[in-house]
Amino acid sequence: MSSDRYASLVNSPVGNFIAPKVGLPQPVKLERYKPGQPVVTGKAFIGAAPGGRLGEAIVAALKSADVEFGYSEPGAAPEGDERYKALIFDATGITDSTQLRELWQFFHTTIRRVKTSGRIVVLGTQPELTTGPREATAQRALEGFVRAVGKEVRKGAAAQLIYVAPGAEDQIESSLRFFCSPKSAYVSGQVVRIGAGVAEAGPIDWGMPLAGKVALVTGASRGIGAAIAKTLARDGAHVVGLDVPPLADDLEALMAQLGGSSIVGDITAADAPTMIADQIAEKHGGIDVIVHNAGVTKDKTLGKMDEDKWSVLLEINLSSEERIDDELLARKLINENGRIVCVSSISGIAGNAGQTNYATSKAGVIGMVQSMAPEFAKSKITINAVAPGFIETQMTAAMPIGTREAGRRMNSMLQGGLPVDVAETIAWYAGPASTGVTGNVVRVCGQSLLGA
């Protein structure tokens, strides 16, 4: 993995002097989670439009997370000149476009008080679940507001929109904890939908939320897959890592380090779903989390792409995931309140020249998540996806310098993300308290300028 020498240079003593004078972007070092640190490393401030329905739920979640917070009445500005690590605004009371002024009124007085690596979270109601067209219009407007704010705040800060379905007020805690914390360091400008939940979460140990759970991670031996395995193990899961025979040594070394188990095999093999299910059944009795991370690129422009580059990639990146899920579900090996998390890509959202096969597969992953969410909910299982942008890996380190630098700078964070950023997002999806989070696709891209 190559280091970001540009960021080091412009943030050196000399760079700090020169960069602002000539207009060079200066990416800040993002604050990332370290075990044992609080959810919010500072104070939060809550605002609301009149008539909002989430005030009590927000306060309860912050108290549960031991977050210090202040609160303003609708229309009131915070007193003094205190700065905040998180701003949280309940916009569910906005039922008409004229009431969008409430956003301006709250954030106009608070936006410049956000600390470095701060967080902004706006909560609203899914437009399709509102009471009429005017309310739906106003709630849809929140998306543009949040995305613009994410591009304004800079200094490593991030902005998100959480749509909360009526009746799902008690499901917001896991998402508030994630989006207010350093775990969401490279996530910004995203829209998440929370529903009533597919199952009872039960008591949660927030320090070890996956204790007693079994998590299967494909493509686990290196890069993003290894980071996912480590993060889920940190949260208490017994990780079952899966990878191909040429990477068996790396896989087994990592699983030994994490106290996990290994499955070596090719997920595209005809007997792979049965083999995986047999091992899960025999050794663990069932599975709680499945992370479909295994994937490849086989880049060529479409006119130069042979059938093998198309077909093999689609098998690895998409079709094998469907078959594995089908087998585990048919044999009732996915436990209640189980989690399926898929790794898509911003290429599947925005497309990319020379990657018609890859973009097709990753768009297909998104389609699978969205189409299968209601089907899996019948079995009390959630399914979601992450869509990474430019992540610092061995693959991106091998890119030509121009392409690599463009990928790093063309986002609101002005830098590439790390594998752990993808892993932390997956860990939020995987947590037992995220039972109301399903059918979502969250980009881990620093709010890339590419795509939606």
C-alpha positions as a printed Julia matrix, in Angstrom:
452×3 Matrix{Float64}:
   0.0     0.0     0.0
   1.5     3.32   -1.02
   1.59    6.27    1.39
  -0.11    9.57    0.61
   3.03   11.64    0.18
   1.1    14.67   -1.04
  -0.92   14.84    2.2
   2.26   14.53    4.24
   3.88   17.31    2.23
   1.07   19.88    2.39
   0.61   19.26    6.11
   4.3    19.66    6.93
   5.42   22.97    8.51
   6.51   24.3     5.11
   3.41   22.94    3.39
   1.13   24.49    5.99
   2.63   27.85    5.11
   2.58   27.49    1.33
  -0.57   25.45    0.59
  -3.17   28.05    1.71
  -1.38   30.79   -0.19
  -1.49   28.96   -3.52
  -4.83   27.23   -3.01
  -3.62   23.64   -2.64
  -6.07   21.24   -0.97
  -4.97   20.18    2.51
  -6.52   16.89    3.61
  -6.67   16.59    7.38
  -5.77   13.39    9.19
  -9.12   11.72    9.81
 -10.02   10.7    13.34
 -10.6     6.95   13.38
 -11.91    4.79   16.18
  -9.56    3.35   18.77
 -10.86    0.67   21.12
 -12.07    2.09   24.38
 -12.69    5.65   23.23
 -16.15    7.24   23.63
 -18.76    7.31   20.88
 -18.42   11.09   20.59
 -15.1    12.66   21.55
 -16.69   15.94   22.6
 -20.14   17.43   23.01
 -23.17   17.03   20.75
 -25.88   19.6    20.13
 -29.48   18.73   19.2
 -31.97   20.8    17.24
 -35.42   20.14   15.85
 -38.11   21.56   13.64
 -41.45   22.11   15.44
 -43.53   18.94   15.57
 -40.62   16.5    15.23
 -41.22   12.97   16.51
 -37.68   11.79   17.23
 -36.58   14.07   20.07
 -37.08   11.54   22.85
 -35.46    8.74   20.86
 -32.4    10.89   20.06
 -31.97   11.9    23.68
 -32.37    8.3    24.86
 -29.77    7.06   22.36
 -27.23    9.72   23.33
 -27.74    9.05   27.03
 -27.29    5.33   26.43
 -24.02    6.08   24.63
 -22.84    8.42   27.44
 -22.7    11.38   25.05
 -22.72   14.84   26.59
 -25.16   17.06   24.7
 -26.95   20.36   24.63
 -30.38   21.05   23.2
 -32.1    24.06   21.66
 -35.8    24.65   21.4
 -37.07   24.95   17.81
 -35.92   28.24   16.36
 -33.46   28.99   19.17
 -29.69   29.29   18.71
 -27.14   27.84   21.15
 -25.79   30.28   23.68
 -22.14   31.27   23.95
 -19.43   30.22   21.53
 -19.03   26.53   22.43
 -17.89   24.18   19.66
 -19.41   20.76   19.02
 -18.27   17.37   17.81
 -21.74   16.47   16.53
 -24.83   18.36   15.4
 -28.05   16.35   15.28
 -31.24   17.77   13.8
 -34.71   16.21   13.86
 -36.35   17.31   10.61
 -39.37   14.99   10.83
 -41.58   17.96   11.74
 -41.02   19.57    8.33
 -44.22   18.91    6.39
 -44.1    21.69    3.8
 -41.38   23.28    1.68
 -41.8    26.6     3.47
 -40.69   24.9     6.69
 -37.31   24.0     5.21
 -36.28   27.34    6.63
 -35.86   25.45    9.92
 -32.72   23.86    8.46
 -31.2    27.23    7.73
 -32.19   28.61   11.11
 -30.48   25.84   13.05
 -27.39   25.25   10.95
 -26.72   28.91   10.1
 -25.87   29.49   13.75
 -24.11   26.18   14.44
 -22.31   25.02   11.28
 -19.15   27.01   12.02
 -18.98   25.48   15.47
 -18.32   21.96   14.18
 -14.92   20.64   15.27
 -12.4    18.87   13.05
 -13.67   15.38   12.17
 -17.08   16.46   13.44
 -20.41   14.89   12.53
 -23.7    16.27   11.24
 -26.75   14.01   11.26
 -30.17   15.04    9.96
 -33.11   12.72   10.64
 -36.26   12.73    8.55
 -39.08   10.56    7.24
 -38.88    8.46    4.07
 -40.73   10.49    1.42
 -42.74    7.43    0.38
 -44.0     7.07    3.96
 -45.18   10.66    4.45
 -48.8    11.78    4.64
 -48.95   13.63    1.34
 -47.12   15.16   -1.63
 -46.07   18.39    0.09
 -44.48   16.57    3.01
 -42.81   14.11    0.62
 -41.39   17.02   -1.36
 -39.98   18.68    1.74
 -38.48   15.46    3.09
 -36.85   14.64   -0.25
 -35.24   18.09   -0.17
 -33.24   16.98    2.88
 -31.01   14.85    0.63
 -29.72   17.83   -1.32
 -29.19   19.79    1.87
 -27.14   17.07    3.54
 -24.99   16.4     0.5
 -24.22   20.1     0.11
 -23.38   20.42    3.8
 -21.01   17.47    3.49
 -19.11   19.39    0.81
 -19.01   22.6     2.84
 -17.84   21.52    6.29
 -14.43   20.09    5.27
 -11.74   19.49    7.95
 -12.63   15.8     8.04
 -16.24   16.45    9.06
 -19.12   14.44    7.59
 -22.86   14.83    7.08
 -25.52   12.11    6.8
 -29.29   11.81    6.43
 -31.19    9.11    8.3
 -34.76    8.51    7.22
 -36.71    6.89   10.06
 -40.01    5.19    9.31
 -42.96    6.03   11.56
 -42.96    3.43   14.32
 -39.2     2.8    14.01
 -38.17    5.46   16.51
 -36.66    2.83   18.8
 -34.36    1.57   16.02
 -32.1     4.62   15.64
 -29.46    3.99   18.3
 -27.03    1.81   16.36
 -27.06    4.23   13.43
 -26.64    7.31   15.6
 -23.74    5.66   17.4
 -22.05    4.83   14.11
 -22.6     8.11   12.28
 -21.68   10.27   15.28
 -18.49    8.34   15.97
 -15.0     8.11   14.43
 -16.02    4.72   13.02
 -17.69    6.57   10.12
 -14.52    8.5     9.26
 -14.73    8.05    5.47
 -18.52    8.05    5.09
 -20.27   11.3     4.13
 -23.24   12.53    2.12
 -25.11    9.26    2.62
 -28.81    8.49    2.99
 -29.88    5.61    5.23
 -33.39    4.25    5.66
 -34.42    2.67    8.96
 -37.53    0.54    9.31
 -39.33   -1.11   12.19
 -36.83   -4.0    12.41
 -36.91   -7.58   11.27
 -36.37   -9.13   14.71
 -35.9    -8.34   18.4
 -32.37   -7.16   19.06
 -32.3    -8.22   22.71
 -29.81   -6.85   25.24
 -26.75   -5.26   23.59
 -23.19   -5.2    24.9
 -22.01   -2.16   22.94
 -18.39   -2.93   23.74
 -18.63   -6.43   22.21
 -21.84   -6.4    20.16
 -20.95   -9.57   18.22
 -19.96  -11.71   21.2
 -21.2   -15.24   20.63
 -21.89  -14.59   16.94
 -20.38  -16.44   13.98
 -19.39  -14.38   10.93
 -18.4   -15.73    7.5
 -16.13  -13.4     5.5
 -15.24  -14.31    1.92
 -11.99  -13.07    0.41
 -10.73  -12.71    3.97
  -6.99  -13.24    3.65
  -5.85   -9.78    2.55
  -6.74   -6.13    2.1
 -10.3    -5.11    2.81
 -11.29   -8.68    3.63
  -8.62   -8.97    6.32
  -9.71   -5.63    7.79
 -13.32   -6.85    7.91
 -12.26  -10.05    9.67
 -10.2    -8.13   12.24
 -12.96   -5.63   12.95
 -15.67   -8.26   13.39
 -13.33  -10.24   15.66
 -12.66   -7.07   17.67
 -16.41   -6.79   18.19
 -16.53  -10.33   19.55
 -17.42  -12.5    16.56
 -15.92  -15.88   15.77
 -14.78  -15.24   12.21
 -14.89  -17.94    9.57
 -12.59  -16.73    6.82
 -12.92  -18.08    3.28
 -10.47  -17.7     0.42
  -9.03  -19.51   -2.59
  -6.35  -22.24   -2.29
  -3.41  -20.02   -3.46
  -4.08  -17.75   -0.44
  -4.64  -20.55    2.07
  -1.45  -19.84    4.05
  -2.29  -16.16    4.46
  -5.86  -17.01    5.41
  -4.93  -19.6     8.01
  -2.31  -17.32    9.56
  -4.87  -14.54    9.96
  -7.55  -16.84   11.36
  -5.04  -18.22   13.85
  -4.26  -14.68   14.94
  -7.97  -13.92   15.39
  -8.96  -17.24   16.91
 -11.18  -17.92   13.92
 -11.71  -20.75   11.45
 -10.79  -21.21    7.8
 -12.59  -22.5     4.75
 -10.44  -22.91    1.66
 -12.22  -23.13   -1.67
 -13.35  -21.5    -4.89
 -16.76  -19.88   -4.41
 -17.56  -20.35   -8.11
 -17.2   -24.14   -7.94
 -20.44  -26.05   -8.48
 -20.23  -27.66   -5.05
 -19.11  -24.51   -3.19
 -22.49  -23.6    -1.64
 -22.94  -27.15   -0.35
 -19.37  -27.34    0.94
 -19.68  -24.02    2.77
 -23.06  -24.93    4.25
 -21.79  -28.34    5.38
 -18.85  -26.81    7.23
 -21.03  -24.15    8.85
 -23.56  -26.76    9.95
 -20.95  -29.22   11.25
 -18.69  -26.78   13.09
 -20.99  -23.95   14.14
 -24.61  -25.07   13.8
 -25.51  -21.84   12.03
 -24.25  -18.41   11.06
 -25.13  -14.89   12.19
 -23.25  -12.7     9.71
 -22.28  -13.29    6.08
 -19.99  -10.77    4.4
 -19.68  -11.22    0.64
 -16.34   -9.5     0.12
 -14.6   -11.75   -2.42
 -14.26  -10.02   -5.77
 -11.94   -9.41   -8.69
 -11.38   -6.93  -11.49
 -10.67   -7.95  -15.09
 -10.47   -4.61  -16.85
 -10.78   -4.17  -20.6
 -12.87   -1.94  -22.81
 -15.95   -3.8   -23.97
 -14.8    -4.25  -27.56
 -11.57   -5.89  -26.36
 -13.08   -7.96  -23.56
 -13.24  -11.71  -24.17
 -16.02  -13.88  -22.79
 -13.84  -15.28  -19.99
 -13.17  -11.82  -18.53
 -16.9   -11.18  -18.53
 -18.25  -14.51  -17.32
 -15.67  -15.37  -14.67
 -15.93  -11.95  -13.06
 -19.74  -12.06  -12.95
 -19.57  -15.51  -11.37
 -17.17  -14.4    -8.64
 -18.63  -10.98   -7.9
 -22.35  -11.71   -8.11
 -23.77  -15.1    -9.07
 -21.81  -17.08   -6.47
 -23.18  -14.82   -3.72
 -26.74  -15.6    -4.75
 -26.09  -19.35   -4.73
 -24.39  -19.3    -1.31
 -27.23  -17.3     0.24
 -29.83  -19.59   -1.33
 -28.14  -22.69    0.09
 -27.71  -21.3     3.6
 -31.27  -20.03    3.66
 -32.75  -23.26    2.31
 -30.98  -25.21    5.03
 -32.04  -22.69    7.71
 -28.41  -22.04    8.65
 -28.76  -18.25    8.93
 -29.78  -17.49   12.5
 -32.66  -15.19   13.44
 -31.69  -11.5    13.3
 -28.96  -12.57   10.91
 -27.01  -10.26    8.65
 -25.95  -10.42    5.02
 -23.57   -7.66    3.94
 -22.32   -7.32    0.37
 -19.39   -5.31   -0.96
 -20.41   -3.32   -4.03
 -18.48   -0.35   -5.45
 -19.05    3.21   -6.64
 -18.26    1.73  -10.06
 -21.61   -0.04   -9.78
 -23.27    3.34   -9.19
 -21.37    5.67  -11.52
 -19.83    3.22  -14.01
 -16.19    3.32  -15.07
 -14.54    3.11  -18.48
 -12.9    -0.27  -19.01
 -15.01   -1.86  -16.29
 -18.3    -2.8   -17.91
 -18.04   -6.28  -16.4
 -17.12   -5.0   -12.93
 -19.72   -2.2   -12.95
 -22.39   -4.67  -14.06
 -21.52   -7.07  -11.25
 -21.44   -4.37   -8.57
 -24.69   -2.8    -9.79
 -26.11   -6.32   -9.64
 -25.03   -6.55   -6.0
 -27.02   -3.39   -5.3
 -29.98   -4.86   -7.14
 -29.72   -8.03   -5.08
 -29.7    -6.07   -1.83
 -32.71   -3.98   -2.76
 -34.76   -6.82   -4.25
 -33.95   -9.39   -1.58
 -34.4    -7.18    1.5
 -38.16   -7.83    1.78
 -37.65  -11.52    1.02
 -34.97  -11.99    3.69
 -37.03   -9.95    6.17
 -39.59  -12.78    6.11
 -36.85  -14.95    7.68
 -35.83  -12.14   10.09
 -32.59  -11.4     8.22
 -31.27   -8.07    6.96
 -29.25   -7.49    3.79
 -27.25   -4.35    3.0
 -24.25   -3.25    0.95
 -21.23   -1.01    1.18
 -19.95    0.7    -1.95
 -16.28    1.63   -1.46
 -14.68    4.45   -3.41
 -10.93    5.0    -3.51
  -9.49    2.81   -0.74
  -5.74    2.57   -0.13
  -4.95   -1.05   -1.02
  -2.33   -2.94   -3.0
  -4.6    -2.6    -6.03
  -4.84    1.21   -5.85
  -1.13    1.49   -5.06
  -0.41   -0.06   -8.45
  -2.44    2.57  -10.33
  -0.67    5.21  -12.46
   0.13    8.23  -10.29
  -2.29   10.55  -12.12
  -5.23    8.18  -11.7
  -4.26    7.49   -8.1
  -4.03   11.16   -7.17
  -7.34   11.96   -8.87
  -9.01    9.17   -6.89
  -7.59   10.51   -3.67
  -8.51   14.17   -4.16
 -11.91   13.97   -5.9
 -13.93   13.67   -2.71
 -14.91   15.86    0.21
 -12.21   14.35    2.44
  -9.49   15.08   -0.18
  -7.85   11.69    0.48
  -8.22    7.97    0.03
  -9.94    5.81    2.6
  -8.49    2.85    4.47
  -9.71   -0.77    4.49
 -10.82   -0.29    8.09
 -13.31    2.36    6.93
 -15.14   -0.28    4.9
 -14.85   -2.74    7.78
 -16.35   -0.34   10.34
 -19.36    0.27    8.11
 -19.87   -3.47    7.75
 -19.58   -3.89   11.52
 -22.4    -1.34   11.98
 -24.6    -3.3     9.57
 -23.63   -6.55   11.31
 -24.5    -5.42   14.83
 -27.58   -7.02   16.4
 -29.06   -3.58   17.13
 -29.14   -2.74   13.39
 -32.22   -4.88   12.91
 -34.1    -1.93   11.37
 -31.38   -1.28    8.78
 -32.01   -3.29    5.63
 -31.99   -2.72    1.88
 -29.41    0.06    2.21
 -26.35    0.87    0.09
 -23.86    3.13    1.86
 -20.9     4.53   -0.04
 -17.58    4.5     1.8
 -15.97    7.05   -0.47
 -15.36   10.27    1.43
 -18.3    11.71   -0.55
 -16.73   11.12   -3.94
 -17.61   13.53   -6.72
 -18.49   10.5    -8.88
 -22.0     9.12   -8.87
 -24.95   10.06   -6.67
